Amino acid sequence: MTFQELIAELVNRHGQGTLADMIGVDGSTMSRFRSGQGTINIASLEKLFEIARMEILGQSVTNAANKATFNVTDTKSFFGAALVGGGLSPAVKGDTEGGGILLCAAKFASLKPCENGDTFKITATVSAQNVT
């Protein structure tokens, strides 16, 4: 798939105006960029590739680099874990303003008991690939 074909596919899915909004440019900038008569900034280009990765090329989302860490202050039991994205600043840990999107959840095969002073670290991964 060429770069032009990639952009055309995203425009077909969202419409040119919506795609422009999604990557943070106005419609005329997007039109000039698609025709080869203009440019977009690096941040917008990164957003364009992020959308393509999620929707067309497939991708995994994980918290492996920043594991969910729970410092246990009492005797507790963990039954499962979930990976949630969203909020107004999805890259900011703990940002729940604006809601969130449940990406994956799993029940543990067995109860995970913890005691005061234990640290419980959870890694969750969800993988997706476009199927046409």
C-alpha positions in Angstrom: 0.0 0.0 0.0 1.4 3.4 -1.0 1.2 6.5 1.2 -1.4 8.0 -1.1 -3.4 4.8 -1.0 -3.2 4.8 2.8 -4.6 8.4 3.0 -7.3 7.6 0.4 -8.4 4.6 2.5 -8.6 6.7 5.7 -10.5 9.4 3.8 -12.9 6.8 2.5 -13.5 5.6 6.0 -14.0 9.0 7.7 -14.4 11.6 5.1 -11.8 14.3 4.4 -13.1 16.8 6.9 -13.4 14.4 9.8 -10.0 13.0 9.1 -8.6 16.5 9.0 -10.2 17.2 12.4 -8.8 13.9 13.8 -5.2 14.9 13.0 -5.6 18.5 13.9 -5.6 20.4 10.6 -8.2 22.3 8.7 -9.9 21.0 5.6 -8.0 23.2 3.1 -4.7 22.1 4.6 -5.7 18.4 4.2 -6.8 19.0 0.6 -3.5 20.7 -0.3 -1.6 17.9 1.4 -3.5 15.1 -0.4 -2.9 16.9 -3.8 0.8 17.3 -3.1 0.5 21.1 -3.0 1.0 21.5 0.8 2.4 19.9 3.9 1.3 19.0 7.4 3.3 19.2 10.6 5.0 16.2 12.3 2.4 16.0 15.1 -0.4 15.7 12.5 1.6 13.2 10.5 2.1 11.1 13.7 -1.6 11.2 14.4 -2.3 10.1 10.8 0.0 7.1 11.2 -1.5 6.3 14.6 -5.0 6.2 13.0 -3.7 4.0 10.2 -1.9 1.7 12.6 -5.1 1.2 14.6 -7.5 0.9 11.8 -5.7 -0.6 8.8 -2.4 -2.1 9.9 -3.4 -3.5 13.2 -1.6 -2.9 16.5 -1.2 -4.0 20.1 -1.9 -1.8 23.0 -0.1 -2.6 26.3 0.9 -1.1 29.5 4.1 -3.2 29.6 6.3 -0.1 29.8 4.3 1.4 32.7 2.7 -1.6 34.5 -0.3 -1.0 36.7 1.2 -1.0 40.2 -0.8 -1.6 43.4 0.8 -1.1 46.8 -1.3 -3.3 49.1 -2.0 -1.7 52.5 -4.2 -4.5 53.8 -5.0 -8.1 53.1 -6.6 -8.1 49.7 -7.5 -10.5 46.9 -7.3 -9.7 43.2 -9.7 -11.5 40.9 -8.7 -10.0 37.5 -7.4 -6.9 35.7 -8.4 -4.5 33.0 -6.7 -2.1 30.5 -8.7 1.1 30.1 -7.8 4.0 27.7 -9.3 7.3 27.0 -9.9 10.3 29.2 -9.0 13.8 28.0 -5.3 13.1 28.2 -4.9 9.4 27.5 -1.1 9.5 28.0 -1.6 10.8 31.5 -1.8 8.0 34.1 -4.9 8.3 36.1 -6.7 10.7 33.8 -10.4 9.6 34.0 -12.0 12.9 33.0 -14.3 12.4 30.0 -14.7 8.7 30.7 -12.6 5.9 29.2 -12.7 2.9 26.9 -12.4 -0.6 28.2 -9.8 -2.1 25.9 -9.5 -5.6 27.6 -10.3 -7.4 30.8 -9.4 -10.8 32.1 -10.3 -12.8 35.1 -7.3 -14.6 36.7 -7.3 -18.4 36.7 -7.2 -18.3 40.4 -7.5 -15.8 43.2 -4.3 -13.7 43.8 -4.1 -13.0 47.6 -1.9 -10.2 48.8 -0.9 -9.0 52.2 0.0 -5.6 53.6 3.3 -4.4 52.1 3.0 -6.5 48.9 3.3 -4.8 45.5 1.1 -6.2 42.7 2.2 -5.3 39.1 -0.2 -6.1 36.2 0.6 -6.1 32.5 -2.3 -6.2 30.1 -2.2 -6.3 26.3 -4.9 -6.2 23.7 -4.1 -6.9 20.0 -6.2 -5.9 17.1 -5.9 -6.3 13.3 -8.1 -5.1 10.6 -10.0 -7.9 8.9 -11.6 -7.2 5.6 
